[in-house]
């Protein structure tokens, strides 16, 4: 149990890192808020709904859902720093609120929520089945669970993508699309929507390549004008290796080994 808690804390810290923000932006998942809103529409969110957001990070998606669909959202995030950031950033009168908690042991009452969302995080959970069981517990009968996540074919992840970059991209413990369907069905949900949004990964890669090129050019310019060889930080070292890794990820997307899917499940009575 202690090792699991440490692993979850490290994962939460990683998603507050500069590398995560560079790759994913503020929403921390492919497709940004556009895909968040699409997931909300597929779920049929309505004004007045009570929605849980698992692994809500700094609250960007929760705020968007509350604003667009006029619903109340309770974000649950393992990382204390992210919860503080989300609370501090919440505008006055917002119907999105945030608490610290574990997605595998949610600090909420049973059968009171109309819907729940989990974006690009299920792949990171140590006990995915337990997290799905917790969602089923807090939803009313007929409640909707919107899940979006990276999908990956078994054995296709290169060894050099098994570290922090692969974790930021939700790749290291992702399932296949059929694997997520089975996970939800075994957890008490009937799949009502299944949408391939893999093109959003290609868009992220395009953005990352541009950011990396600018960063490396600035770094080289700084070194050449100063004439001094500066020490390389850990993140700088990782970013210098990133262009080659981005190329590998792009090949995986083209081959169909790596994707991004949206799923909606309805809780069975």
N, C-alpha and C positions, 0 to 999 in steps of 0.2 A: 504493500500500500504506500509506503514511504517513497519507494522508487517511482511509482506512478505519479505521486504528487510532485516530485521533482521534475519528472518529464513534462507534466502539464505546465508547470511554472516556466520551464525553459521554452516551451512552445509559445506561451503567452508573451514572453519577453522577446522572442524572435520576431513576432508580428508587430512589435513596437519599434523594430530596428529600422535604420536608414535604408537597408537593402530591401526590406519588405515594402517600404513606402516608394522607393524608386521603381520597383517592378510593378506593383499593383495599384499605386495611387492611394487616395484616401479611402476608397471603398474596400480595398484589399481583396478584390475578386475580379475575375474576367467579366467584361461587359459593363462594369460600373453600375451606376444607378439606373441606367436604361434597362439593364437586365433584371435588376431588383424590381422595378415597376412592372416589367413583363411577368415576372413570377407572381407578383401580387394580383395581376389581372387573371392569370391562369387559375389562381386559387379562388377567385371570385370574392376578394376582400370587399367589405362594405363598411359604410360609415357606422361607427359605434361598435365595431368588432373589437374584441380584446385579443391581442396578438403577442406571442412570445417570440423573441429573436435570440436564438442560441448562438453563443460565441459572437456577441454583438460588437466586439472590438471598441472603437471610439464612437460608435453610435450613428455612423453616417447612414447606413441602410435603415435603421430603426426610425430615424428622423424623417427620411424620405417617405417611408410607408405611412407614417402617421400624418404627414402633410398631404400626400397625394390621395390617400384613401379615407382620410378623416377618421382614422381609427386610433385606439390607444395601444401603445406598444411597450412591452416590458423587455428590455434587453438584459441578457444574462451573460456575463463575461468572467472568465477565470482570473484574468490579470487585473490587479487592483489599480495599477497606473492607468490602464485603459478606461476603467470605470470612472475614475476621477476626471479624466479628460472628457469623457462623454457627458458627464453631469455638468462640468464647467462650460462646455460648448453648447448645451441645450438652450435654445432661445426662450425668452419669457413666454409663458402660456403654452409651451409644447406639451403634447400628450404622449411623448416618449419619455420613459424613465429607465433607470439603469441600476442594477444590483450586481454584486459579485457573487459568483456561484459556479458550480461544476455541472456541465451539461449531462453528466452521467448520474447526477443526484441533484435534480433541480429544486431550488428553494421556493417552490410555489405549490399552492393547493391543487388538489385533483379535480378534474372535470369542470374547470371554470373558464378555460380559454376557448375561443372560437377557431383560432388558427395558430400555427407556429411556422417559423422559417428558420432555415439553417443554410447559409451560403458559404461554400468553399471551406467548410470546417469539418464535416462528417468524416472526410478522408483523414483527418488528423486525430480523431478521437481514438483512444486506446481500446475502449469497449464500445464499438458502434451499436451492437444490439441493445446494450443497456441504455444508450442515449436515445434510441428509437423507442424503447419501452417507456422511458421517462416522458417523451413527447406524447405518446399514447395515453399515459396516465393523466396528464394535465389538460388534455383536450376533451371537450364534450363529444358525445356520440355524433358522428357526421362532421366533426371538425376537420379542417384541412391542414395538411403538413406540406409546405413547399420546400423542396430540397434542391439545391444546385451545387454541382461539384465536378471536379476533374475526374475523368475516367481514364484508365490506363490498362492496356493489355498485359497479362502476366508475362514476366521475363523480358519486357521491352525497355526497361529503364536502364540506361547506361550507368556504370559504376560511379562516374564522376558527377552524376546528378542525384546521388543518394544522400548528399549532405544538406547544408542549409539552403542552397538555391532550390533544390528539389523539394524541400519542405515548404519553403515560401510559395512555391508553385503548386502545393497540395498534391505532389506526385508520389511521395515516398510510400504511402500506405493507402493509395486510392484503389477503388474497385473498378470493375468493368461496369458498363451501363446496365447489363443484366444483373450484375451483382448488387447494385443499389436497388433495383426493382425487387429482387429476392429479399433484401434486407428489410424493405418497407412492408412487403407482403407478410413476411414471417413475424413482423412486429405488430400486425393487426390492422394494416392499411390496404385499401383497394386502390390501385393506380388509376387515376383519372386523366392524367396528362404526362406526356413524355416528349421532350423537345430537345433536339440536337442544336447546341449553340457553339459548336467547336470553332467556328470562324472567329469567335471573340478571342481565342488564344492567339491566333495569327495577328490580330490587331494589337494585342499587348506586346507581342514580339517586335512588331514594327516600332512601337513607341519606345520599348526598351533599347532597341538598337540605336535609335536617335539620341536617347539620353546618354547611353554609354559612349557614343562617338563624341558628344560634347564634353563629357567628363574627362575622357582620356586625352582629348585635344587640349583642354584646359590644364590638365596635369602636366603634359609634355611642355606646354608653353611656359608654365610656371618654373619647371626644372631648368629649361634652356635659358630663360632670362635671368634667373638667379645664379646660374652656374654652380649651384650647390646640389649635391645628391642628397635628397631628403629620404628619411626612413619611410617605408611603406607600411601603412596600417593594415590590419586584417581585412577590413572591408574594401580598401583600395586593391589589395591583392586579389580578392575574390572578383572584383569588378573587372580587373585586367584580364582574368581568365574567362569572363562571362561571354564575350562575343562568340567564342568557339562553342560554348555550351548552348547559347541561343540557337546557333545553327543546327545543333543536334536536336533540340526541342522542335524546331521547325520541321525537320525531316520526320520526326515522330508524328506530328500532326498530319502531314501530307500522306504518310503511310497508314493513317487510321489507328495508330497505336496509342495516341493521346487525344483526348477530346474533352468537351465540357458540355454537360447535360443538365436540363431542368426536369424535375419530377414533381408531381403533385399526387399525394395520397389522401384518401378520405378514410377517417377512422371508422372501422366497422362497428356496428352496435354490439 
